[in-house]
Amino acid sequence: MSDKVYNTVIIGAGIVGCSVARFLSRYKGSFLVIDRDEDVCCATSKANSGIVHAGYDARNGTLMAKYNVMGSLMYPGLASELNFKFRTIGSIVLCLDESDRPRLEDLYNNGIKNGVAGLRIVERDELKELEPNVADEAVCALYAPTGAIVCPFDATFALAENAARNGVEFSFDTSATNIERDNGRWKITTTKGILFCDTIVNAAGCYSDVFHNMVSKDKINITARRGEYFLLDKTASGHVNHTVFRLPGKMGKGVLITPTVHGNTIVGPTAEDIDDKDDVSTTSAGLDKIRSQSSLSIRDLPMNMSITTFSGLRSHEDGHEFIIGEPQDAPGFYDCAGIESPGLSAAPAIGKDVSDMIASHLSLTEDPAFVPGREKPVDPLQLPADELKELLNTRPDYGRMVCRCEYITEGQIRDAIRRTPGARSIDGVKRRVRAGMGRCQGGFCSPTVMEIIADELGIGISEVTKMGSGSEIILGENKRL
């Protein structure tokens, strides 16, 4: 670890940490992102619904409501600027019993107070036009035309790459073990050495309480709330047209059904509070619950087209509220804690606000050399014939198909590894370019992906991992064993 003193160290390379990094990079300064995992987007940000909420659900007057609405308004411009996938498809909250209509109207009124545009309650006939497969029991729904979907991996990588382009450093496999004040600066002890900085951003997800409680007497508690999901094959595309919710309960919005920006359909999540902040296992009980609850919203949902199941963890704060900014007794330490739903939606707004707080605290000046955009990753299948021919003349690897489910070429995989920060594992490649995300879930392409990773990184194929150290795929050669 370098002896360099940083203006800001960001703990956590999820979408909130990377958003802070990207917006901080507008200023002149020295900024570092550290993460205990081997890549960007390895925890909460990699396993969620991929929804940009319109903003009607979060209670009016809360930080959740404020940042949800601000963030959702920022996404279209940010997606255009940074070239990541984003679609406005609208969302629907179903009312399955006439007696629940007052609660739906309360949700509508809350959304109006939050400033959500276009909200309205639609009756059964119009609801059927919007969602032909809606459950027979649905009597009306809240329709939010500004609801959207995004690829959470793509958005996080775009923010990280743009931050790196503008000088932000990244250090992976770096766990922070202690934080304390030292001669007017923050001293962070990590598994790679000691760091000194003027300010810290605590974007550590389910572990954000651990770091907050190291520096402040005003303790917080974060509970890991596990949510399990089904991902359906693209052949199920079109069964739902919007993000479909049921009326929220005390554990959240319940099981939803939504298209993804890549053409799949996602169904989930459950909501289960657990003690282990790293437990992303799936359970038969949780998956059975998704099957039964989803059928209450949408008829004949083709759950037999599931290609994988997974789970993610949400950082639930006891007061069910975002914690943003400096504790009173720890100036220069900026919390981004308790970031559960609508955290993905709120991330750009949190990133901008926190970066501006830090810039004001440190009297940073804007960097005239800041580059706001990110070059769009090459997708040979989207190129006109003449441009594709020209590309293949210089990069024939773009003509060699590796992932036949998602139509991903060798050239795309090599570029995913060469980016900064780039892929260093099978999962890193998978999240960046979707090789292994399709129907066979990497059964066909993984050996070739491993060979490309080994070649690009200059390592032996037995050193290639699924998701960092300890997840090596190859133990050794048969004859030598």
C-alpha positions, 0 to 999 in steps of 0.5 A, spaced: 500 500 500 502 506 498 504 512 503 500 517 499 495 521 503 488 521 500 483 527 500 478 521 500 478 514 501 471 510 499 470 504 503 466 499 498 465 499 490 458 497 490 454 502 486 453 507 491 461 507 492 462 508 485 457 513 484 461 517 490 467 516 486 465 518 479 462 525 482 468 526 486 472 525 480 469 532 477 474 535 482 481 536 483 484 531 488 486 524 490 481 519 491 481 511 492 476 506 492 477 500 496 473 493 497 474 487 500 472 483 494 476 482 487 472 487 483 467 492 483 460 490 484 461 484 488 455 484 493 449 488 494 449 491 487 450 485 483 444 481 486 438 486 486 431 487 482 435 492 477 429 497 478 429 504 478 423 506 482 419 512 481 419 514 488 411 513 490 413 508 496 418 511 500 415 515 506 414 523 504 419 527 508 425 521 509 431 521 505 429 515 502 424 519 498 428 525 497 434 521 494 429 516 490 426 521 486 432 525 485 436 519 483 430 516 478 430 523 475 438 523 474 438 516 471 436 517 463 441 523 462 447 519 466 445 512 462 446 516 456 452 520 458 456 513 461 453 508 455 449 503 460 443 500 459 436 503 461 429 503 459 423 507 462 417 501 462 413 504 467 411 500 474 404 497 476 402 496 484 396 491 484 390 492 488 387 485 489 381 486 493 377 492 493 377 493 501 385 495 500 383 501 495 384 506 501 391 503 502 393 504 494 390 511 494 395 512 500 400 510 496 398 515 490 398 521 495 404 519 498 407 519 491 404 526 489 407 529 495 414 526 493 413 529 486 413 523 482 410 525 475 404 522 472 402 517 477 394 515 476 390 509 479 387 505 473 381 501 473 380 493 471 379 494 464 385 499 463 389 495 467 388 489 463 390 493 457 397 494 460 398 487 463 394 482 459 396 476 464 394 480 470 391 476 475 383 475 475 383 478 482 386 485 481 381 490 481 385 496 480 392 499 480 397 504 481 400 506 475 407 510 475 409 511 468 416 513 470 418 507 473 424 504 469 429 498 469 437 498 469 442 493 469 445 494 476 452 491 473 453 495 467 451 502 471 456 500 477 462 498 472 460 505 468 461 509 474 467 506 476 470 506 469 469 513 468 471 515 475 478 511 474 478 515 467 478 521 471 484 519 476 480 515 481 484 509 484 481 502 486 484 497 490 481 490 491 482 484 495 483 490 501 479 489 507 479 495 512 480 492 519 480 499 523 479 506 523 481 512 527 484 519 528 491 520 527 494 527 527 488 530 524 487 525 519 483 519 518 488 512 519 485 506 516 488 499 517 487 495 512 489 488 510 494 491 505 497 496 510 496 503 512 492 508 509 491 516 511 486 520 508 482 527 510 475 524 509 472 517 509 466 515 505 463 509 508 459 505 503 460 498 505 453 495 505 451 490 510 458 492 514 457 500 514 455 499 521 461 496 523 465 502 520 460 507 523 461 504 530 468 505 530 468 512 529 462 514 533 458 514 539 452 514 536 451 507 534 447 504 528 445 497 527 444 494 520 441 487 519 442 483 512 435 482 509 436 476 504 432 476 498 431 470 493 430 470 486 428 466 480 431 469 473 427 466 467 429 465 460 428 470 454 423 465 451 419 468 457 419 475 455 413 479 454 409 475 459 409 482 463 410 489 460 411 493 466 414 492 473 409 489 477 408 489 484 403 488 490 401 493 495 407 493 500 407 490 507 412 491 513 417 487 510 417 491 503 414 491 496 414 483 496 415 479 490 415 483 484 415 480 476 419 485 471 422 484 465 430 486 465 434 490 460 437 484 457 430 481 455 429 476 461 424 476 466 426 476 474 421 474 479 422 475 487 425 477 492 423 474 499 425 478 505 428 474 510 432 478 516 439 473 517 445 474 522 450 472 517 452 478 513 455 474 507 449 468 507 447 469 499 444 462 499 437 460 496 432 456 500 427 451 498 422 455 502 424 461 499 423 459 492 417 456 494 414 462 497 416 466 490 412 461 486 406 461 490 406 469 491 408 471 484 402 467 481 397 471 485 399 477 481 400 474 474 397 468 471 400 463 468 407 465 469 412 460 466 416 459 472 418 452 468 423 457 464 427 459 470 435 458 468 437 460 475 436 462 482 440 467 486 439 471 492 442 478 495 442 482 501 439 488 503 442 493 508 436 494 513 437 499 518 433 499 524 429 505 523 428 503 515 432 510 513 438 512 509 444 514 513 447 520 509 453 524 511 457 526 517 456 523 524 456 529 529 462 526 533 466 524 527 467 530 522 470 528 515 467 521 516 461 520 511 456 515 512 452 512 506 449 507 510 442 503 511 442 503 503 436 498 501 431 499 496 430 504 493 438 504 494 439 503 486 434 508 484 437 513 489 445 511 488 446 517 483 443 522 487 447 520 493 453 520 490 452 527 487 450 530 494 456 526 498 461 528 493 459 535 494 459 535 501 466 533 501 468 538 496 465 543 500 469 540 507 475 540 503 475 546 499 476 542 492 475 546 486 472 543 479 477 539 475 477 542 468 480 536 465 474 532 467 471 527 462 464 526 463 462 520 458 464 513 457 466 510 450 460 505 449 463 498 449 463 495 442 458 490 441 459 487 434 452 485 433 449 492 433 454 495 428 452 496 421 455 491 416 460 496 413 463 498 420 463 490 422 467 488 416 472 494 418 472 492 425 474 485 423 479 487 419 483 489 425 480 485 431 478 478 428 477 476 435 470 480 435 468 475 429 469 469 434 463 467 438 464 464 445 458 465 448 452 462 444 447 463 449 448 471 449 452 471 443 458 474 446 465 474 442 472 473 444 473 480 442 468 483 447 471 478 453 478 481 452 476 488 452 472 487 458 479 484 462 483 490 459 478 496 461 480 499 468 478 497 473 477 490 468 475 483 469 479 478 473 475 472 474 469 468 470 464 472 474 467 479 472 467 477 465 460 475 466 457 481 469 461 485 464 459 482 458 454 477 460 458 471 457 455 465 462 449 469 463 444 465 458 440 459 458 446 454 459 449 458 465 456 458 462 456 450 461 459 451 454 463 457 454 466 457 461 473 453 459 474 458 453 473 464 458 478 461 462 483 461 457 482 468 455 483 470 462 489 466 463 492 469 456 490 476 458 492 476 465 499 472 464 497 467 469 496 459 469 489 457 467 489 453 474 490 460 477 483 463 474 478 464 479 470 464 479 470 470 484 477 471 487 482 468 491 479 461 494 474 460 488 479 457 483 476 452 478 482 447 476 485 444 482 491 441 478 492 436 472 490 429 472 496 425 471 500 430 476 495 428 481 
